[in-house]
């Protein structure tokens, strides 16, 4: 009984100290970019990928960490946007978001985190091209 009480108190103390990350500022620098400019028609399609600052903030608030290979294989999308974020506790970072719902943040020290959020609300010019074989993920 005492052990359970101690565990509960420690968990409560940790929960009180751990706070959700707060994004103080979002700057969208470039949108509608294309990683494969030689592919016919893709640059024109990618120009439609124009996430707003609010959509970017929602993405980074809700996204979870994934391995880098996930964004390279399972959810690869050539259309992307870039910008900066300022967190209340981790300073300023650069971000990249692809139209397929993957993204990354990079600190000046060279550290990177790769993220994914399926519930993005922006227009994805390459929707329904994800997945393996005949089963596509829209």
ABEGO torsion letter per residue (X at the ends): XAAAAAAAAAAAAAAAABBBBBBABBBBABBGBBABAABBGAAAAAAABBBBAAAAAAAAAABBBBBAAAAAAAABBABBBBEBBBBAAAEBBBBBBBAAGBBBBBBAAGBBBBBBBAABABBBAABGABEBEABBBX
